[in-house]
Amino acid sequence: MTNEHDRAAEHRERFGDLVFDADDLLLLEPFQIRYLEGRVPLADFGELLRAHRHVGRYLRRACPAVAPWLQQTLDAEPPGASLEECEQRVLWEIADLIVYNKAPHAYDALPHHRWDFEAVTSVAALAGTVALDVGAGTGQTAVELSRRARTVFAIEPVGRLRQFVRDRAQRRKRGNLYVIDGMAHAIPLPSQFADVIVCVRSLRNRGNAVGVGGWRLDDEVAELERVVRPGGTIVICSGWLHDEAADRPEHQTLTSPRWGYRHDAYAGYVGQLSRYHKQC
């Protein structure tokens, strides 16, 4: 798992042209706030909250479940660094969460969005189908689906990203693409609704324990299989290399007897990445 130093360095490399300040935490949505525990350095975050009390008040109101943890951060021993250093360590650690809300164009420009769409079309016939893009991000995959499928629903929990997808669909005149709020483990659509479901870099074992923050892979896969029609296809395109998949917990879960997804490779921006697919 990526440690704090590596993750912050990765974010600086990706988003180094952006400037973050403490008020950017006011952009976070409730489900993102729950990811803070286990992501941000506790003592540094406590220093930030003591200096910006309005941020703590917002986080408590937006997500009451984190109130005890916020108090724990306030009670933490001061880190012995300047306020500016503490703030920047916190903000760069969670820059990915902030960027979705503050600068979706920066996320949209990342190179991992460049991958071969044949990863989908080689295993799923799209003509005349109802297709879902779950964890749609900025909507690049949803737009590609809409060129081939009859109707596409982009499922995305971040409000700013949903608007970004709507704007993209309007510019591309994709009248068959609909954007709705939802998460992979809670898709607001009926059972057996979709013919094809695509997830690109959106299903991962990451973050903290289930119920605190992070992704809930078993719950997510169960939800995908609830929504897909009998005989429909689920395609999961990961962000990890095909040759390095065996030791990943996500791989072990998806290929386990419980779920039985087929594992092979697709062409990603850094080589052959892991693809998982299944006809249900």
N, C-alpha and C positions, 0 to 999 in steps of 0.2 A: 504494500500500500504506500502511496506517496506520502512522505513526511511533510511537516509544515514548511521547512526550508525549501525543499524541492518544489512544492506546490506554489509557494509565493514566487520563487524564481521563474517558474514556468509562466505564471501569470504576468510577471514583469516583461518577459520576452514577448508574450502575445499582445499585451495591451500597454506597452511602455509609453505610447503617445498620450494616454489618458491621465487625468489628474483626479484623485479621489480625496474626499474629505469626510469627516464624521457624519455630516448630514446625508450622505449617500445611503446610510443605513436606514433612513426614513423611506427609501424606495422599496425595501424588502417586503415581500408578501408574507402572510402568516406561515405558510408551509416552508418558506425559505428561512424564516427566523428560527424554526425548529432545527435547522441544519447547523446553526451556529455552535451549539454545544458539541464539543469535540473537534471543532474546526478552528476556532479562534484561540489564541494563547490567553489563558484565563487571567493572569495578572495584568497583561497589557490591556485586555478588554475592560477590566475593572477600572484601570486608570482612565481610559476613554470615557466610560460611563460616569465617573465622578466629575469629569470636566464638562460633560455634555449631558446634563440631567434630563433634558427634553428627549434625548435619544432613548434613554432607559424607559421613560414614561410611554413613549410610542411603542416600543417593543412589548411592554407589558400589556398595553391595551390591544394591540394587534394580535398578540398570541399569549393569552394568560397562562398557558401551560408552562412557559419558560420562566415565570416569576421566581420560583425558588432558585433556579440556576442563576438568574440575574443577581439575586441577593448574594449568592455564593461568590460571584465575580467581584461584587462590591466589597465583600469581606476579605478578599485575597490580599496577601502581602504586596505592597507596592513593588514594582519590578526594578526600581533603581535606574530607570532610563527616563529620558525626556518625554514629555507628552507627545511631541511630534513623532519620535521614534516608535512609541507604543501604538499610536494611531496608524502609522504606515504599516507596521507589522500586521495589525489586525486587518486593515483594508486590503492589502495585497494578498493576504491569505484567502480572503473570500471575494476576490475581484471577479471571479466567474459569476457569482450570484449577483453582484452589483451591475456588471456589464449587461446582463439580460435586460435590466430595467433602465439603465442609464444610457447605454450606447449599443443597442442591438445591431447597428450597422458594423461595429467592430467585431462582434461575434460572427456576423454573417460573412465577413471577409476572411475568416480563418481557413487555412488550406485543407483542413480535414473534411470540408464540405465538397471537395473534389473527389469523386469516386464514380465508378462505372455503374450506371443504372441497370446494366445487364444483370447485376446481382439480384435484382428483383424480377426482371422480365424473363430470365432463364428458368425460373421455377414457378412463376405465377402468371397465368393468362389474365390480362387486365381488361380487354375489350368488353364493354357492356357490364362491368362489375361495379359494386359499391366497395370502395377501398378506404382504409383508415391509415393515416400517418400519425402514430402515437408518439408523443414527445416531439412535436413538429418543429420546435425551434423557430427559425426564421422562415420556414416554409419552402425551402428549396426542393425537398423531396415531395412535398404535397403538390407543388406545381407540376413536377414531372409526372406524378401519378395522374393528375387531372388531364394531361394531354392524351392519356390512353384509356382511363377508366370512365365509366358513365358519371359517377358521382364520387367525390372525395370529401372526407371529413378530416380536418387537421385538429388533433387533440393536443392542447397545449395549456399548461397551468399558469404561465406567466402572462399577465394582462398586456404588458408592453409588447411582448413577442406576438401575442394574438393579433394586436393591431398591425404589427409589422407584416404578418402573413396576409391579413386582409388587404393592406395597401399593395403588397406584391401581387396578389391575385387580381386586384382591380387594374393595376398597370398592365398585367399580361392578359387581361380580358378573360379570366378563367371563371366564368359564371357558374361552373359546376363544382366549385371548391367552397366548402363551408368550414368556418373556424369556430370551435367550441371549447369551452373551459373543461378541463378534466385532467386526470392523472392516470398513469398506466394501471394502477391498482384500483381505480375508481372511474371507469369510463361511463359517462352518462348516456348510454345507448342501450337498447333492448338486447336480450340474448339472441344469438344466431342472426345478427344484423348484417354483418359484413362478409363479403366474399374473400377479400384479401386484406391482411393487416401487415403493415410494414413498421418496423422500429429501427431507427438508425442511430446508433450511439446513445440510446436512451434507457436501456435496461442494464443496470450494473449493480453489483454488490459493492457499495461504497458508503462512506460516512460512518455514522454511529450505529448503535443497536436499533433494531426495529422498534418503532414507537417513540424514538428520540429524534432521529434524523437519518438520512440516507435512503437508499433504495431498498425495496422489499420484493426481491426477485420472484420468490414462489407465489406471492400474492399477485404480482403483476402478470406472470405467465398464466395463472388461473383465470385472471380477468380477460386476458386476450382470448383464451380458449372459450370463455363464456360467450364472448361477443361474436366470434367467427361462426359462420354457418357450417353445418356438416359438409365435408368435402372441400371446404375453403382452405386457404393457405396462409400461414404466418411466416414472415421472413424477418429475421433479426440480424442486422448488420452491425457488428461490433467495431470497436476502435482498437482492438489488440491484434497482434500479429498471429497469423495462423499457426506458425511453428512454435509459438510460445503459449498456446492456449491450454495445454494439458494440465498445468498446475494452477490455473485460475479457478476460483470457486464458482464463478459464473458458468464456465465451461462444464464443470462437474455437475452443476445443477441442471443445466439445459440438456445435457446428454444422459442424465440418469434415467433409470427405468421408469421413474415417475413421469417424466416429461417426454423423453425419447426423441429429441430433436436431432436431425442429421447435421453433422458438422463438415463444412468444407471451406474453400477459400473464395474470396472475391477481390477484385482489383481496387485497392484504396490508394490514398495519396502517398503513402509510405511503403507500398508494396502489397503483398498478399495478406489480407486481413481475414479474420474469422467470421464466417456466415453460418447461421443456424436457421433451419427451415423445416416445416412440417405441414403435411396435408392432414387436416383434422377430420 
